[in-house]
Amino acid sequence: MTTTPHTLVLTATGKVGSRVLAGLTAAGVPARGGSRSGTPPFDWDNRDTWRPALDGITSVYIAYYPDLAAPGAAEVVEEFAGLAVANGARRLVLLSGRGETEAERGELAIRKAGAEWTILRSSWFGQNFGESFMLDSPLAGELYELTGPRLLSFGDAVAEIAEATGREIRYTPVTSKEYSTALAGQGVPSDAIGLLTYLFDEVLDGRNASLTDGVERALGRAPRDFTDYVRAAAAAGVWRV
């Protein structure tokens, strides 16, 4: 059995990429992590790193950093996908965003690249509450829209975190402007604030308030409930003061 990596996982040190890489490794699929600290390194902002990272690769999991909805992301993804296919990649898997107009342009680039493709449209990650910016406040030709088993508001999510931790935690809605001002006061860069504002105003405006069967179709099992994630994260001490 060959141990030569044939699958490249981009953003391999990120929230999703690290799990994809670990899952492939556990399944016995030789895979290479694509990140600035990888061997060879991969950097979305340095095109000179793209070709060496694609050497010998036949399938690529593509997650664009900072976000597929960011301005200019579709053009960069299109360029990378073309290079990947030209270098022998036969399958491309793209992490996209549900209800994101800009992200759909990136999806189109993958569809047109000339390889088998799979698109994963995710609406939200439960781990955003415990591993990301909110901690402080595969079949060819298939498209999977990924949701949990039930709809949740931010108020619902915070209430579940409060119950699991045994702490009094309240969710107070604020306007987009108020949120942007608070982020600026914490020293968050303006481009990151603009992206977050876009995501909250556009993607989380209610357009995605419906359930899908994407997880069940892709994995053959029901999606994991947010409550299960919250209990596990609380037990691990994610929100321990």
Residue pairs with C-beta under 8 A, 6 or more apart in sequence:
1 28
2 30
3 30
4 30
4 56
5 30
5 31
5 32
5 56
5 57
6 30
6 31
6 56
6 57
6 58
6 59
7 24
7 29
7 30
7 31
7 32
7 57
7 58
7 59
7 60
7 61
8 31
8 32
8 34
8 42
8 53
8 54
8 57
8 59
8 60
8 61
9 17
9 20
9 21
9 24
9 31
9 32
9 33
9 34
9 60
9 61
10 17
10 34
10 35
10 42
10 44
10 60
10 61
10 62
10 63
10 64
11 17
11 34
11 35
11 63
11 64
11 65
12 18
12 20
12 21
12 33
12 34
12 35
12 38
13 33
13 35
13 37
14 35
14 63
14 65
15 125
15 127
15 131
15 132
16 63
16 95
16 125
17 33
17 34
17 35
17 61
17 63
20 61
21 31
21 33
24 31
25 31
32 38
32 53
32 57
34 42
34 53
35 41
35 42
36 42
36 43
38 53
40 49
40 52
40 53
40 55
41 49
41 53
42 49
42 50
42 53
43 49
44 64
44 65
44 76
44 80
47 79
50 80
50 83
51 83
51 87
54 60
54 83
54 84
54 87
54 88
54 89
55 87
56 88
57 84
57 87
57 88
57 89
58 88
58 89
58 90
58 91
59 89
59 90
59 91
59 92
59 93
60 84
60 89
60 91
60 92
60 93
61 93
61 95
62 77
62 80
62 81
62 92
62 93
62 94
62 95
62 110
63 94
63 95
64 70
64 73
64 76
64 77
64 95
64 106
66 192
66 195
67 73
67 97
67 195
67 199
68 74
68 77
68 94
68 95
68 96
68 97
68 100
68 102
68 103
68 106
69 97
69 100
69 102
69 103
69 195
69 198
69 199
69 203
70 102
70 195
71 102
73 102
73 103
73 106
74 102
74 105
74 106
74 108
74 109
77 94
77 106
77 109
77 110
78 106
78 109
78 112
78 113
81 92
81 109
81 110
81 113
81 115
82 113
84 92
84 113
84 115
85 92
85 113
85 114
85 115
89 115
90 115
90 116
91 115
91 116
91 117
91 118
91 138
91 140
92 110
92 113
92 115
92 116
92 117
92 118
93 117
93 118
93 119
93 120
93 138
94 106
94 107
94 110
94 117
94 118
94 119
94 120
95 120
95 122
96 103
96 104
96 106
96 107
96 119
96 120
96 121
96 122
97 103
97 121
97 122
97 123
97 199
97 203
98 121
98 122
98 123
98 145
98 146
98 147
98 203
98 208
99 123
99 202
99 203
99 207
99 208
100 199
100 202
100 203
101 202
103 121
107 119
110 117
110 119
111 117
111 119
116 140
116 141
117 140
117 141
118 138
118 139
118 140
118 141
118 142
118 143
118 144
119 142
119 143
119 144
120 144
120 146
120 214
120 218
121 143
121 144
121 145
121 146
121 214
122 146
123 145
123 146
123 147
123 203
123 208
124 204
125 132
126 148
126 226
126 229
126 230
127 229
127 233
128 134
129 135
129 157
129 161
129 230
129 233
130 229
130 233
130 238
130 239
131 238
133 196
135 238
138 218
139 218
142 217
142 218
144 212
144 214
144 215
144 217
144 218
145 212
145 214
146 212
146 214
146 215
146 218
146 223
147 208
147 210
147 211
147 212
147 214
147 215
147 223
148 211
148 215
148 223
148 224
148 225
148 226
149 211
149 222
149 223
149 225
150 211
150 225
150 226
151 209
151 210
151 211
152 160
152 226
154 171
154 173
155 171
155 173
157 171
157 226
157 230
158 169
158 170
158 171
159 169
159 171
160 226
160 227
160 230
161 169
161 230
161 234
161 239
162 168
162 169
162 170
164 227
164 230
164 231
164 233
164 234
165 234
165 239
165 240
167 239
167 241
174 182
176 197
176 200
176 201
179 196
179 197
179 200
180 193
180 196
180 197
183 192
183 193
183 196
184 190
184 193
188 196
215 221
215 222
215 223
216 222
216 223
233 239
